[in-house]
Amino acid sequence: HHLTSQFITEDFRASVQEVLDRALQGKETANFEFPLVTKDGHSRVEVLLNATARRDVEGRVVGVVGIGQDITAR
C-alpha cells in the first residue's frame, strides 16, 4: 500500500484503498474522483480513476488494472 500512502492525500487514502481492494475482489469501480499528490510532494492534480480486476485464463483475479485521468483543468 506504499502508493496510497505516498501519493494519496490522507483524507482520501481509505477510500482509494477501498477502490483497489474492491477491484481485487472482482468488483469494478468507475469514475472515482480524488486528488493525487505529484512526485514533488507539493502539487496536486485531480484524478478520475477507473479500476477493474485483472484475471488469468481461468478467471482468477491476479491483479488490478487502474486507469487514472488528469481532470484538473475540468
C-alpha positions as a Python dict, from the first residue, in 0.01 Angstrom:
ca = {
    (1, 'H'): (0, 0, 0),
    (2, 'H'): (302, 220, -47),
    (3, 'L'): (147, 410, -339),
    (4, 'T'): (-161, 510, -143),
    (5, 'S'): (45, 642, 147),
    (6, 'Q'): (288, 834, -76),
    (7, 'F'): (65, 991, -341),
    (8, 'I'): (-287, 1000, -195),
    (9, 'T'): (-386, 1276, 46),
    (10, 'E'): (-465, 1150, 395),
    (11, 'D'): (-835, 1229, 370),
    (12, 'F'): (-872, 1005, 60),
    (13, 'R'): (-636, 715, 147),
    (14, 'A'): (-900, 487, 293),
    (15, 'S'): (-1147, 537, 6),
    (16, 'V'): (-880, 491, -264),
    (17, 'Q'): (-757, 176, -87),
    (18, 'E'): (-1117, 52, -78),
    (19, 'V'): (-1146, 101, -456),
    (20, 'L'): (-828, -103, -508),
    (21, 'D'): (-938, -373, -262),
    (22, 'R'): (-1277, -399, -432),
    (23, 'A'): (-1103, -445, -769),
    (24, 'L'): (-901, -729, -616),
    (25, 'Q'): (-1234, -887, -520),
    (26, 'G'): (-1355, -860, -880),
    (27, 'K'): (-1574, -551, -827),
    (28, 'E'): (-1517, -273, -1079),
    (29, 'T'): (-1520, 94, -982),
    (30, 'A'): (-1580, 363, -1243),
    (31, 'N'): (-1538, 740, -1228),
    (32, 'F'): (-1396, 775, -877),
    (33, 'E'): (-1254, 1127, -829),
    (34, 'F'): (-976, 1216, -585),
    (35, 'P'): (-672, 1446, -553),
    (36, 'L'): (-328, 1299, -622),
    (37, 'V'): (-3, 1446, -491),
    (38, 'T'): (271, 1471, -754),
    (39, 'K'): (625, 1336, -704),
    (40, 'D'): (750, 1674, -581),
    (41, 'G'): (515, 1633, -284),
    (42, 'H'): (369, 1981, -318),
    (43, 'S'): (149, 1990, -628),
    (44, 'R'): (-193, 1829, -654),
    (45, 'V'): (-388, 1712, -955),
    (46, 'E'): (-746, 1593, -966),
    (47, 'V'): (-776, 1237, -1096),
    (48, 'L'): (-1066, 1034, -1232),
    (49, 'L'): (-996, 665, -1160),
    (50, 'N'): (-1141, 351, -1312),
    (51, 'A'): (-1026, 26, -1151),
    (52, 'T'): (-1103, -329, -1253),
    (53, 'A'): (-971, -676, -1176),
    (54, 'R'): (-715, -840, -1399),
    (55, 'R'): (-789, -1210, -1439),
    (56, 'D'): (-591, -1508, -1558),
    (57, 'V'): (-717, -1752, -1824),
    (58, 'E'): (-910, -1943, -1557),
    (59, 'G'): (-1089, -1631, -1436),
    (60, 'R'): (-896, -1588, -1111),
    (61, 'V'): (-813, -1233, -1005),
    (62, 'V'): (-438, -1181, -1038),
    (63, 'G'): (-412, -803, -1010),
    (64, 'V'): (-573, -468, -1068),
    (65, 'V'): (-581, -251, -1377),
    (66, 'G'): (-625, 114, -1287),
    (67, 'I'): (-667, 396, -1534),
    (68, 'G'): (-631, 747, -1398),
    (69, 'Q'): (-716, 1056, -1600),
    (70, 'D'): (-599, 1406, -1502),
    (71, 'I'): (-916, 1614, -1476),
    (72, 'T'): (-758, 1914, -1302),
    (73, 'A'): (-848, 2156, -1582),
    (74, 'R'): (-1209, 2043, -1590),
}
